[in-house]
C-alpha cells in the first residue's frame, strides 16, 4: 500500500510479531518463521560490504608509493567510497518501495561483486577509485535494506539486541578493516584484499538468490529527479570541498576549496527546502526530524562516525610514518579496539533493552572524548601500547553510543517513516565518515606542511606526528560538544520509547493525505 512519501512497502510473508513483551513462559517473542535466516544473510552480507569502507586504510602508504601520489590523493580510496554511499543512500527509500527485497539484494551484491573484481584488476589509481565507487553503490543499498527489514519483522522489545548485532556491522566491520588489511599486506599485494573478498561476495549473492524471500509488494511511486540531483550536488560538493582544503595545502587542488563548498551548501539548502515542500512525495521525508529522540541521536551519530573514520585513517599513518611499524604490526595494534567493539555490541544491546539509551550514551560520549583528547598528545615518543589503550578507550565509547542511538532514533518514528529514518541515518553516517576522513586528513596535511623540516627521516616523522596531533585536537574539541549533546538523550528501557506517540506521529496525523500503514497478521 502507498505510504507517506517513499515508505516501507506492505510486508506479508513474514508478519511482524505482535503481543505482549513476554509470552507465557516469561520470555520475549520469537522471530517470525524464516526471519532469522533472512536477517543472518543480510547481516553477513552487510558485514562483508561495509568491511570494505576501511580495508584500504593501512594500504595507503603502499598505494602512495606504487602510484606516486600524496596522502591527500590516496584518501580518495576511502572518501570516494563513503561519498558514493552518501549520494546513493537517499534514493534507497524509493528503491525499497519500488522494488522487491530479493531484486534489491541481487542488484546490490551484483554491483558490489563487479566492483570488487575491477578493484583487484585495477591498472591505475583512477580505475581503483572507480571500482570503489561501484563497491560503494552496492553497499549503499545493503544497510537501509537490513535496518528496514529488522524494524518490520523484529518485535520492539527485541530490537535492542538485534540492533546490537547490526552495530557490529556498522562500527566493528570498519574497525577491523585495518587489521585484516595489515595481515594481508604483510605477505601479499594489496590486490589480494579484493581477491579474498570476491568469492565471499559471490557466495552471498548465490545464497541470496536461493534464500531471500520477497517481504514487500512493490508500489509505483514517482521519483523526484531534482531531489536526486540536489542531494548528489550537495553531498559531493561538501565532501569534495573539505578534501580540497587538504589538497590546496599540498598545492594539488584542481579548484579553490570555497567553490565546491559553496555549491554543496547551496545545493543542500535547496534539497532540504524541496523535501519539506514535497512532503509525501519527498525523496527523504525530513519530518522524521520532528521526533526529538531522532534528531538528538542523529547529531551524536555524526560525531561518532567522524571520530571513528578520522582516527582509522590517521592512526595507520602515525604508526607507520612516525613509529616505524610494519603493516602487520599496525593491523595488530588496531585489532584490540575492533575486538572490543564486537564483544560489547550485543551486551550493549541487551543493556539497552533493560535501561534505555541515556545510561549508556552519556558514558560513551565521555569515553570517546577522553580518547580523542588522549590521542591529541601522540608524538614521536608514543609507544604502541599507548596507542592500543587509547584506541580501545575510543572503541568502548563508540560501542556504548551506537546501538542505543540507532535503536532509540528509529524506534521513536512511526512505521510509515521507517524507511526514511533508516535512509537518513545511513546517509548521515556516510557523510559524517567522509567528512571526518577529509577533515582529519586536511588538518594533518596542513600541520605537516607547517612543521616543515630538513627532509631527513627523523624530521619527516616529527612533522607527521605534529600533523596528527593537530587533527586529533580538532576531533577532541568536536567530541566535547557531543558530551554536552548526550545530556539531551531521553527514553525508557526496552521498547517503551517505541510505543510513545512522537512528534512525527502528530505531524503525520495532521497530514492532508491519509497514511495507510499495512499491518500483517
N, C-alpha and C positions, 0 to 999 in steps of 0.2 A: 504494500500500500504506500501511497505517497506520504512522505513526512514533511515536516517543516524544513525547508532548504534541502540540501543533499543529505538525507538522513539514513539511519540504519534501516535497510530493507526488511521486509517481513521474514521472520525466522519461522521455519516449520519443521524440518526433520529432527532437530534437537531442541525440544521445548525447554525453556528456562525453568529450573527447579523452583517450585513455589512452596509456601507453607511456612511454618514457624522456624525459628532459628535452630531448634533442635527437634529430633524425632523422639519416638517413644523410649528409645534407649539412652537418650540424652546426648546423642552425637549429632553433628551437623549433617545436613542433607548430602547425599551422594550426588555426583555429577550425572547429568542425563546420559542415557546409553550412547556410546560412541564418542562422547565429548572428550574423554581422557586421551584416547589415541589421537584424535584430531589436534588437540592442544599440544600434545607432546611433539607431534610432527612440526607444527607451526613454531613451537619454541626452539626445537633443534635447528630448523631451517633458519630462523631469525638469528640464532646464535652464530651460525656459520657466516651469514652475510654481514652481520654487524661487526664481527671479528675483523673484517677487512677494513674497517674505518681506520684502525691504528696499527695494523700489522706491518706497515711500511715505515713506522716512525724510527725504529732502530736502524733501518737501512738507509736513512737519509745521508749520513756521511759517505757511504759507499756509492750511492746514486750521484752525489755531488762530484765525487771523483771520476766515476765512469762516464758521466755525461758532461763533465766540465761545467757545472752550474753552481750558483751560490745558494745559501740556505733559504733566501727569500724566494727563489725559484723552486727549489726542491720541496718547499712546504706545500706546493700545489698538489702534490700526491695525496695529501690529507685534506687540504682545503677544498679542492675540486670535488672530492667525494662528498664532503659534508654540504657543500654549496648545492650540488646537484640534488641531494636529498631535500634540502630546504625548498628548492624550486618545484620538485615533483610532488612532495607530500601534500601540499594544499589541494591538489587535484584528486587525491585518493578518496575523499569523501564522495565525490562524483562517481569515481570508478566503482566504489563499493555499492553504490546504489544502482548503477547502470549494468554491471556485470556480476556473474555468479562468483562465489568464493573459489570454486575449482578453476574457473577460467583465469581469475586474477593470480592465483597461486602459480599456475602453469606459466603465465606470461612473466611474472616476477622472477621465478627461478630460471626460466629460459634465458632471459636478458642477462641475469647475473652470471650464469654459466658461460654465455658467449663472451661477456666482458672479461671473465677470468682467463679464458683461453687466449684472448687477444693480449692481455697483460703479460702472460707467460711468453708470448712470442714477440712482444713489442721491440722493434729495432731502434726506436728513438724515444726520447723523453716525451715528446708531444704525443706519440702513439700510446705511450704508457698512461698519460693523463686522460686521453680519450677512452682508453679501456676502463680506467677507474670511473669515468662518468657513466659508462654502461653498467658497471657493477652497482654503482650508487642508484641508478634508475630502478633496478630490481629490488635493491634493499629498501628503497623508499616506500614501496608498496607493502612490504612484509610487516613492518612494525604496526601501522594502523590496522592492518588486517588481523594481526594477532590480538591487539588490545580490544578491538571492537568485538571480535569473536568471544573473548573471555567475558566481556561485560554482558553479552547476550545470553550465554549459556551457564555461567557460574553464579550460584546464589550469592547475594550480597554479603552474607555472614562468612563466606569462604574467600572473598576477594582479596583480603589482606595477604593470606598465604599464597594465593595464585599470583598476585602482583609481586610478591617476593620472588617468585620464580622468574617472572618477566623481568624484574630489575636485574637479575643475573645477566640476562641478555643485553639489557640497555647499558649497564655500567661495568659488569665484570668482563664481558667479551672484549670491549675496547681496552680494559685494564691489562688483560693478559696477552693482548696482541703483541706488545713489545717483547714479552718473554718468549713467545713462540718464534717470532722472527729472529731473536737473538740466538736461539738454539739452532735454527736452520742456517743462519748466516755463518755460524762458526765453522760449518763443514761444507756448505753448498752455496750456490749462487742465489741472489735474491729472487730469481725467476722461479726457484723451487717453492717459494711460498705460495705461488699461484698453482703450480703443478700439483702440490699436495691438496689444495682446496678443491681443485677441479673435480676429481672423482667423487668427493663428498657432496658437492653441489649437484652433480649428475645423479647420484643415488637419491638425494632428497627429491629431485624433480621426478624421478621414476616412481618412488613411493607415493608421492603426491597424486600422480595420475591414477593410482590404484586406491588410495585410502581416503583422499579428501572428498567429502560429500558436500553438495550444494546446500547451504543453510539459508539462502536468500532467493527471493523472487525478484528478478531484475525489473526496475522501474524506468520508464523513459522520462528522463528529466533533462532540461536544457543545460548546456554548458556555457557559462558566460565567458566568452573569449577575451573581452577586455580585462576581466579579473585575472585570468591566467597570465596575460601579458604584463599587467601591472605588478603581480606578485613576483614574476620572474625578474623583471627590471629592478624591483625594489630590493629583493634579497641579494641578487647578483651584484648590483651596484654598491650596496652596503659592504658586503664582504670583500669585493674586489678593491673598493676604496681603502679599507683597512689594510689589506695586503700591499697596496701600492705605497702606503706610507713607509713600510719597511724597504720596499724596492727603491723608493726615492732616496732613502738614506744611503743605499748602496750604489746609487746612480744608475739603476736599471729600469725605472718606471717608464712605461710607454706613455702614460698620461699623468698630469698633475693629480694627486690624490683627491683634491677637492671636487674635481669633475665627476668621477663615479660616485663619490659620497653624496653630492648634491642630487644627482639623478636618482640614486637609490632612495634618498629621503623623500623627495617629491613623489616618486612612484609609490612608496609605502603609504604616504598620507592619502594619496588618491585611491589606493587599494582599500584602505580602511573605510574611507568615505563611501566608496561604491558598495562594499559589503553591508554597511549599515543601511544604505538606501535600498538595496535589493531585498534584504530580509529573507523571505522564503526561498528566493532564487539565488542566494549568495553562494559563492564558491566555498567560503568558510563563514559559518554563522557566528559572528563575533558576539552575539548576545550571550554566549557562554560566559563571557567575562562579567555578566551581571551577577553571577554567583561569586560571592566574596571568597569562599574557600578556594575556588578555581583560580581566581586572579592572584591571590597570595601565593598559591603553590606554583603557578607559572613563573612568578618573579623569582622564587627561590630556585626553581629548576634552572633558570638562566645562569645564576651564579655557580651552581653546582657543575653544570656542563662546561662553562668557561674554565673553571678551575681544573676539572678532570682532563680535558683535552689540552689545555695550555701546559699543564705540568707533564703530560705524557709526551709532548713533543720537545719540551725543553730538557727534561732530565736525561734522556739519552745523549743529547748534545753536551751537557755538562759532564756526564760520566765518561764519555769517550774523548771529548775535546779538552777537558780540564784535568780530569783524574786519570786519564790514560787507560781506561778499562776496555776490554775487548767487547765485541757484540754479544758473546755468550755471557760474559760477566755482567754486562748491562741488563740483559734479559733476566738473569738470576736475581739481580738487585731489585728489579721491579716485580718479581714473582710474588713475594710475600704479600704485598698490597693487594694484588689481584686475588690471591687465595683468601685473604681476609674478607674481601667484598663478597666472594662466592659463598663463604661459610656463614656470613652474617645475614645475607639477603633473606633466606627462608625464616631465620629466627626473628628478624625484624618484622617480617610479615605476620607471624603468629602473635608477636607482641602488639602489633597494631590492632589486630582483632580484639585484643583484651583491653588495651588502654587508650587507643586512638592516636592521632598524629602528634599532638603537642608535646607529650613527654619524650618523644623520640627526635622530632625535628629540631627543637631548641639545642639539645646537647650536640646533635650532628653538626649544626651550623657553627657552634663554638669550636668543635674539634677541627673542622675544615679551616676555619680562620687561624687557629693556632698553628696548624701545619703549614699554611702559606706564609705566615709571619716567620716561622722557623726556617723555611726554605729561602726566604729573602736574605738569610745570613750565610748561605752557602758560598764557599770560596775555594781557593786552591788547596787549602789545608783541610778541607772537609773529608771525612772518611766515608767509605761505602756503607759502613754500619749506621752512620748518622743519616744518610740518605734513605736507607731502609726504614729506619724508625720514623722519620718524617713522612715518608710515603705511606706507611701503614696507618699512621695517625690520620692522614688525609683520606685514605680509603675507608677507615672506620666512620669518619664524619659523613662522607657521601653515602655510605651504606645506610646509616641511620636516617638520612633525609629522603632518599629516592623512593622507597616503597610507600611510606606514609604520604608523601606528596602526590605521587601518581594516583594512589587509591582514593585519597580524600578529594583530590581535584576532580577526577572523573566520576566518582560516586556522588558528588554534590549536584550533578547535572541530571535533568530529566532524560528519559530514554531516547527521545527524538533528537537529542543533541549529542548522543554518544559518539557517533562517527565524526562530528565536527570537533568535539572535545579532544578525541584521540588524535585527529589530524593536527589540531592546533598545538597540542603538547609535543607531538613528534616534530612538527615544524620548528617550534621554539628550541627544542633540544639540539637540532642540527644547526640552526642559525647560531645559537649560543656556542656550540662546539667550534664551528668555523670561525666565529668572532673571537673566541678565546685563543684559538690557534694563531689567527692573524695578529691579534693584539700582542700576545706574548712574543711572537717572533719579531714583530715590528719594534717593540721596546728593546728586545735583546740586541737586534741589529744596530739600533742607534747607540745603545750602550757600548757595544763592541767598537763601533766607529769612534766614539768619544774617548774610549780608553786608549786607542792607538797602540803604540809600541814600536819596537825596533825590528819587528819581523821574526824574531827568534821564537823557538817553540815555547819557551817559558813565558815570553811576553804575550804570545797568542793565547796561551792557556789562561793567563791572568785577565786578558781582555774578554774572553768568553765568559769567565766567572763573573766579571763585572756586569756584562750584559744580562746574564741570567738573574743576578741579584736585582737589577732594575725591574725586570719583567715580573719576578715574583713579588716585588714590593707593590706593584700595581694590583696584582691579584689579591694580595693581602688586604689592601685598602677596600677593594670591592667586596671581599668576604665579610668585612666588618659591617657593611650595610646589610648583608644577608642575616647577620646575627640579630640586628635590630628588627628586620622584617619578620624573623621567625617568631617574634613575640605576638604577632597578629594571627598566628595559626590557631584555629579552633577545631572542634569536632570531638564527638564522643567515641567510646570504644566500639569495636565491631562494625556493624553496618548501620548504626543509628544515624550517622550523617547522611546515609543513602536514603533514608525514609523521610527525612525532613523536607518540607516544602521550601525550595530555594528560590532566590530572586529570579533565576532563569525560568522556573515554572510559572511564576507570576507573569513574567513577560510573555511567555508562550500562551497563557490562558487569555491574555488581553488581545492577542493577535486577531486581526480581522479574518484570517483564513484558519479554519479548524485544523487541528493537528490530530492525525489519526495514528495511534501507536498500536501496532499489531502485537498482541499477546497470545502466544501459543498455549495450548493445553486448557 
